[in-house]
Amino acid sequence: MPAKKCAPPSPVSSVTALIAAFAVWASTAHATDLCVRDPEVQAVDSSAPVTESFLDQMKAIGVKTIIRYYDHEGETLPGKTLRRAERDTIVMSGLGIGVVFQHRNNKFASFTAFRGRQDAERSLILAAENSQPRGSAIYFGVDGAW
């Protein structure tokens, strides 16, 4: 089996060490140029909405799961938040979904009990919107040079 290597087009902080990260501006046209088969890479995260074409390309190189984000209404990046239509597209493609909540989590001062409750409440609203299975995980991401 040929090796699959995914190199991000630019440095990107990732909430998970074992996933291939793509910068928000990485287009689906570049996906096959950046990745070749590697059984260790089974998930990719994207802070931008994914398309059917992108999902097809990811499946072709062995990716099994797409990791997307939940965020507050004032998103840190346009399109960062997973919405129902995109969720449906991912599910229809046969790929799994992982979810990370992340909103300006690059400042230590943002880690307060009040903010934690706000993030949790927003996560539950988005989980309901996306029909996320009860009891499934919502990860909370931290970005920063800590």
N, C-alpha and C positions, 0 to 999 in steps of 0.2 A: 504494500500500500504506500503510495507516495506521501511524503511529509506535507503537513499543512501548517504554514506559518502566517500569522496575521501581524502586519506591521502598521501601526496607526500613522496617518498622514502627518500628524503633529503631536507633540507631547500632550497627553490627556490624563488627568487624575482619574483613577478608577476606584470604585468602592469595593471591588473584588479583585484579588490578585490573579485568579485563574481564568479571567475572561479577556477577550480581545476588545479593546476600546476603540471607538471611532469618534473623531472630532465632530462637532455639530455640523460642520460644513462638508463632511465627507459625503460625496454623492454616490448613488448606487452604481454609477458608471465606473467608479474606481474600485468597487468591492472585489471583483475578480482579479484585479491587478495587485491588490494588497494581500490576498489570502490564497493559500493553497492548502490541501488536505493535511491535517494533523489531528489525530484522535484525542489529543489532550485539550483542544479548543472546541468546546461544545456549546458555548454561549457567547453572545456579543451584547454590549450595551450601547444604547444610542440615546442621546439627549435631544434628538430630533425625530419627528414622526417617520415611520418606515413605510415603504411602498411594497406592493405585491412583487415587483421586479427585484427589489432588494431581498425580500424574503426568499424568493426562488433562488437567487444567487447564494444566499447563506445556506439554504438546504443542500444545494449542489456541492458545497464544500464540507458538509458534515455537521453544520451547526444545528443544535437541537432546541435551543432556548433563546428568546429575545428578551433582554432586560431593558425595561423602560422605567420612566420616572413619574412619581406624583410630586406635585409642588403646590404652593399657595396660588391664589388668584393672580397676584402680581409675579408671574413666573420670572425666574432669573434668566431664562432663555426662551425666546418665542417658540411655541410648539413643544416645549419640554414635557408637559403633562400628558400622560396616556389618556386618551378619550375613548369612548365606547366604539366608535366606528373603526378606529385603528385596532383596538382590542379584537373586534370581530374579524378584521382582516388577518391578524396574526393567528387567531384560533382556526379560521378556515384554511389557513396554509398548512395546518398540522403541526406547527411549532408550539412549544411551551412558552409561558410568559413568567418572568420574574419581575418584581416591582421593588423599587427603591424610592423612599421619600427623601427629598433633598431640597432645601431652600436656604440659601446663604449660610451653609454650614461650614464656612471657612473662617469663622471668627469665634474664638473661644467664648467670648462674652454672650454669644447667642444660646449657649447651653444653660437654660434656666428651666425651672419647673413649669413656669407659665408658658414658655415657648414649647416645651415638651407636650403639654396638654393641647396647645393650638395645633401642633404638627400631627398629633394622634387623632384629633377630631377631624382635621382635613383629610387625613389618610382614610379614615372610615367612610367619609362622604364619597371619596373617589373610588374606594373599594366597592361600595354599593352601586355607584354609577357604572362600574365596569363588570358587575356580577362576579366579583372576585369570590371564590369559594370561602365560606365561613371557616375560620380556623387556619387558613393559609397564611403564609408569611408576607409581611411588609417590612422590608429592611430599611434602616435609617442610615443614610450616607453622611460621611464626613470628608470634606476636602480641605487640604491644607498641608503646609510644610511644618508639621508638628514634630 
